Amino acid sequence: VVSGQPNVNYKETISTKAEFDWLHKKQTGGSGQYAKVVGYIEPIDDEEQKALGTSNDFVNECIGTNIPPEYYSSCEKGTHDAMTEGSLVGSEVEGVRVVLKDGASHAVDSSDMAFRTCMANAIRDAMRKARPSVLEPVMKVEVDCPAEFQGTVVAGVNRRMGLIQNSDMNEDGSGVKVLAEVPLANMFGYSTELRSNTQGKGEFTMEYDRHTSVPKNVQEELQKKYKLEREANE
């Protein structure tokens, strides 16, 4: 039996605008690949994402035929590729608007694939310059236990980098309900810990609340791990 931490659904986002001007050019025997895209990426906040009904946005502001119109959909597909697998830890990207302003093509060497690849690489490169961050799921956690274990439970939540929101005694003072927000990555193994710390009398429930930025040291660890995994698969 393999037991380890289940995968946490991390996401990636950016916090500032960054421009891209990317050339994708490959010459192999016969026809090569050629595509160039110019534009920028910028963050979109939660409110705007709700209004758009989507977590990312692709805007085509090209005028003229520097990028032939038949390749616009390939640029959009390339954008989607970059949003599906971000550049930091390979996670889904959210909260990014991509604006395509211009580009260039070659009569023979341009193709759907060339523009798709070009666009994905342009965005991933721009994301690295746009103060990117990794987001992690934070859970609303509710713990019920006998009052005598309140201190132990609160200390346990704090150890897991949780933020205590509330701690209420029941009417007769025998039990306590602790409400907290805890990163999902820190919740593994909690049920065992809670049982042993409360003589089997503590119970907890948790539900997803939101995604929020991970601390800098955690982000560096995740990036290192992702880099090693990629190198191992190459």
N, C-alpha and C positions, 0 to 999 in steps of 0.2 A: 504494500500500500504506500503510495507516494503521498505524503502530507506536507503541505507547505502553504504559504499565503496564497489565497485565491487571487486572481487578477483584479486589480483595482482599475476602474474605468477613469483613467486620467484624461484630461483634455488640454489643449494648448490655445493660447491667445496672444495678442500683441497689445502694447500700451501706447504706441506712438506711430505716426505716419512714416512710411519709408518708400522711396521711389525705386523702380526697377527699369533697367535698360539692358536686356539680355539677348545675346546672340547664340543660337544653337546651330552649329555648323559641323557637318561630318562629311568627309570625302572618302568613300571607299570605291572600289572599282565600279564602273557604271554610274548610275545616278546617285548623288549624295543626299544629304539632308540639310535644308536651310530654312531658318525661321528667325525672325527678330521681333521682340515685343517691348513696348515702352509704356510705362504707366506708374501707378502707385497703389499701395495698400494702406488702409487706415482702420483704426478700431471702431466698432459700433457697439454701443452700450445695450444693456438688457431691454430698456424701454423700446429702443429702435428695433431690436430683434423681434420683440413681441409685435410691434406695428407691421413689420415686414412679413411676419409669419415664418421666418426662417432665421437660422443662426449665422448665416453668411450671405454676402450679396455680391453679384457680379454685374458691373456696369460697363457697357461698351460705349466709349465716346469717340470712336474712330471716325474720321471724316476722310472721304476719298478712298482710294483703293491700294494704299501702301500694303495693307493686309487685305488680300482679296476677300470679299464678303463670304465666299464659300468656306473660309477657314475660321469664321467667328465661332461656330459651334465647337470646333476643335480647341479653341482658346478657352471656351467655357468648360469643356471636359478636362482640360489641363488644370484649370482652377479647382475643379471638383477633386481631381487626383491629389492636389496639394493640400486640400482641406481634409481629405480622408486620412492622410498620413503626414503629420506635421514634421518639422525639421528638428525639433528638440528631442522628443522621446518616441516619435512615430505614432503619436495619438491623434485622435480627431481634433480638428481645429474649429473654434467657434468665435464669433464676435469680430469677423474680419470682412471689410468691404474691399473688393479688388476692382480697380478702375483701369481699363485698357484704353490708352489714348492714341497709340501709333505703333508702327512696326515696319517691317520690310519683308519682302518675299523674293524668291528667285523663280524665274519662268520654268526651269526644269526641276530643280532640287527641292522645291517646297512641296509639302504634303500635309495631310491631316495629322499624321503621326508626328511630323517635325514640329508643327505648331503646338500640338498637345504637350509634347515633351518640353518644348521651350517654355511654355507658360508655367508648367508645374515647377520647373527648376528656377524660373525667375521669381516666383512667389516664395518658394522655400528659402531662396537666398535673401530676398527682401525681409522675410520674417525674422531672420537672424539679426537684422539691423534695426528691427522695430521694437526693441526691448521686449522680447517674448517671455512669457511665463507659463509654467505648468500649473494647471488647476486640478484640484483633487475633490472628490465627493466628501461632503461633511454631513454627518448624520445627526438627527435629533434623537437623543438617547434618554429613556425614562427608566429609572431604577427604583424598585420598591423593595424595602428591606426593614427588618426590625430596627427601632431607633438606636439600639446600643451599637449598631454597626455603621452609623452615619459617618463618623470620622474616617473609618477605614475605606468606605465606599467613595467618599469625596477625594481622599488621597489617591485612590486607585484611578479615578477619572482624571485627576490632575497629572498623574504620571503618564497617562496616555495623551497628553497635550489637549485635554478636553477643557471647555469653558463651562463652568457651572452657571446655569441661568437662574435656577431656583431650587430651594430645598424646603419642603413643607412637612411638618408633623401632621399626623392624622389627629382626630379629635381627642382620643384618649391618650395620646402621646406614646403609643406602643410602636407605631410604625412611621416610616419616613419615605417621602417620594422625592427623588433627586432628578432634576431635569438638566440636561447638559447638551452641548454640541461637541461632537468628537469626529476627527477625520476617520473615515472608514478604514484606511490603512492601519490605524492604531487600534482597531477594535478586535482584531483576530485573537482568539484565545481568551476573550473576556468572559464568556459564560463559565468556563472552568475556574477562572480566577475569582469571579463573583461567588460561585458556589462555595469554594474553599474558604473565602474570607467571611462568609456569613453563615457558616455551618449548614449550607444547603438551603437557607431560608430566603435568600435574595433572588429577585427575578428582574429581567430587563427586557425592554422592547426598543427597537430602533427603526427609524424610517429616513429615507433620503430627504435632505433639506435643500442643499445647493452645492454648486462647485465654487471653490475659492482658491486663491493662489497658495502654493506650498511655500514653506520657508526656503530661503536661498540654499541652505546646506542640503535640504532634501532634493531640491531641483538638480543640484550638481551631482548628487548620488544617482538619481534617475537617469540623467544624461550619460553618465559614465557607464551605467548598466546597459543602456540602449546601444551605445557605441560598441561595447564588447560583444553584444548579441549580434549586431550587424556584421562585425568583423568575422565572427564565428561562422556566420551563414554565407559569407562570400566565397 
